[in-house]
Amino acid sequence: MEELLSNWHEVVKKQDARLLKSMLDKDAVFHSPILFKPQKGRKLVMTYLLAAAKMFEDTNFRYVKEVIHEQEAVLEFNAEIDGIHIDGVDIITANEDGFITEFKVMLRPLKAIEKVGEKMKANLDDMSLWDKLKWKLS
């Protein structure tokens, strides 16, 4: 799990699609604080995680705590978008082979959830088709 988390920090820092793809199980599931249904499959999970990493650029995003137990980790983070303080956690589950099988994000307070939803929608809408294809092909 330590290596997986080290790689995850690199993905967040560099938005490295190739590295992220190498970390995700083909049947990975992403649970968003904004979307009602889980997003299933490596391609969808990649799209959401890379869009989130891009969204958190220049927001003073930082992980402030990590709790690791066997194949699971909870990473607490803080950020600020448009003057709104965001508290959140990433809950990551990996399989025995070291691939991420589940990634769940939880946020607070309500204003933060609304702001992140607004920014994520804009970010996903602005992603070029080429970016999305590049992630799928890499």
C-alpha positions as CSV (number, residue, x, y, z in Angstrom):
1,M,0.0,0.0,0.0
2,E,2.9,2.4,0.7
3,E,4.1,2.2,-2.9
4,L,0.6,2.6,-4.2
5,L,0.1,5.8,-2.1
6,S,3.5,7.1,-3.2
7,N,2.4,6.6,-6.8
8,W,-1.0,8.2,-6.1
9,H,0.8,11.4,-4.8
10,E,2.7,11.5,-8.0
11,V,-0.5,11.2,-10.0
12,V,-2.0,14.1,-8.1
13,K,1.2,16.3,-8.5
14,K,1.8,15.6,-12.2
15,Q,-1.6,14.4,-13.4
16,D,0.2,11.4,-14.9
17,A,-2.5,9.4,-16.8
18,R,-0.1,6.6,-17.7
19,L,0.9,6.1,-14.0
20,L,-2.7,6.2,-12.9
21,K,-3.8,3.6,-15.5
22,S,-1.0,1.3,-14.2
23,M,-2.5,1.6,-10.6
24,L,-6.1,0.9,-11.4
25,D,-7.8,-2.5,-11.6
26,K,-9.7,-2.8,-14.9
27,D,-13.0,-3.1,-12.8
28,A,-12.2,-0.2,-10.5
29,V,-15.1,1.8,-9.1
30,F,-15.2,5.5,-8.2
31,H,-17.7,6.9,-5.7
32,S,-18.1,10.7,-6.1
33,P,-19.6,13.0,-3.5
34,I,-21.5,14.7,-6.4
35,L,-22.7,11.8,-8.6
36,F,-25.6,9.5,-7.5
37,K,-24.2,6.3,-9.1
38,P,-20.7,4.8,-8.8
39,Q,-18.6,5.1,-11.9
40,K,-17.3,1.7,-13.0
41,G,-14.3,0.7,-15.1
42,R,-10.8,2.0,-15.4
43,K,-11.5,4.5,-18.2
44,L,-14.3,6.3,-16.2
45,V,-12.3,6.2,-13.0
46,M,-9.3,7.7,-14.8
47,T,-11.4,10.5,-16.3
48,Y,-12.9,11.6,-12.9
49,L,-9.6,11.3,-10.9
50,L,-7.6,13.2,-13.5
51,A,-10.2,15.9,-13.8
52,A,-10.2,16.2,-10.0
53,A,-6.4,16.5,-9.9
54,K,-6.6,19.2,-12.5
55,M,-9.4,21.0,-10.6
56,F,-7.3,21.1,-7.4
57,E,-4.4,22.8,-9.1
58,D,-3.7,26.2,-7.4
59,T,-6.1,25.5,-4.5
60,N,-3.5,24.9,-1.8
61,F,-4.5,21.2,-2.0
62,R,-2.7,19.2,0.6
63,Y,-3.0,15.9,2.3
64,V,-3.0,16.4,6.1
65,K,-3.4,12.9,7.4
66,E,-3.1,9.3,6.2
67,V,-4.5,6.2,7.9
68,I,-3.3,2.9,6.4
69,H,-4.5,-0.5,7.2
70,E,-3.5,-3.5,5.1
71,Q,-5.2,-2.9,1.6
72,E,-7.1,0.3,2.6
73,A,-6.1,3.9,3.2
74,V,-7.9,7.0,4.2
75,L,-6.3,10.2,3.1
76,E,-7.6,13.5,4.6
77,F,-7.1,16.6,2.6
78,N,-7.8,20.4,2.6
79,A,-8.1,22.8,-0.2
80,E,-9.7,26.2,-1.0
81,I,-11.6,27.1,-4.1
82,D,-13.0,30.6,-4.7
83,G,-12.7,31.4,-1.0
84,I,-14.5,28.2,0.2
85,H,-12.5,25.9,2.5
86,I,-12.8,22.2,1.6
87,D,-12.3,19.3,4.0
88,G,-12.3,15.9,2.4
89,V,-11.1,12.3,2.5
90,D,-10.1,9.9,-0.2
91,I,-10.8,6.3,0.7
92,I,-8.7,3.9,-1.3
93,T,-9.1,0.1,-1.4
94,A,-6.6,-2.1,-3.2
95,N,-6.6,-5.8,-4.1
96,E,-3.9,-8.3,-3.2
97,D,-2.2,-7.5,-6.5
98,G,-1.8,-3.9,-5.5
99,F,-4.3,-2.3,-7.9
100,I,-6.9,0.2,-6.8
101,T,-10.3,-1.5,-6.8
102,E,-12.3,1.3,-5.2
103,F,-11.8,5.0,-4.8
104,K,-14.3,7.0,-2.7
105,V,-14.3,10.8,-2.1
106,M,-16.2,12.4,0.7
107,L,-16.4,16.2,1.2
108,R,-17.7,18.8,3.7
109,P,-19.2,21.3,4.2
110,L,-22.2,21.6,1.8
111,K,-20.8,24.8,0.2
112,A,-17.6,22.8,-0.6
113,I,-19.7,20.0,-2.2
114,E,-21.6,22.5,-4.3
115,K,-18.4,24.3,-5.4
116,V,-16.5,21.1,-6.3
117,G,-19.6,19.9,-8.3
118,E,-19.6,23.2,-10.2
119,K,-15.8,23.1,-10.9
120,M,-15.8,19.4,-11.8
121,K,-18.6,19.9,-14.3
122,A,-16.8,22.8,-15.9
123,N,-13.6,20.9,-15.9
124,L,-15.1,17.8,-17.5
125,D,-16.9,19.9,-20.1
126,D,-13.6,21.7,-20.9
127,M,-11.6,18.5,-21.4
128,S,-10.8,18.0,-25.0
129,L,-11.8,14.8,-26.8
130,W,-8.1,14.3,-27.4
131,D,-7.4,14.2,-23.7
132,K,-10.1,11.6,-23.1
133,L,-8.9,9.5,-26.0
134,K,-5.3,9.8,-24.9
135,W,-6.1,8.4,-21.5
136,K,-8.1,5.5,-23.0
137,L,-5.2,4.7,-25.4
138,S,-2.3,5.1,-23.0
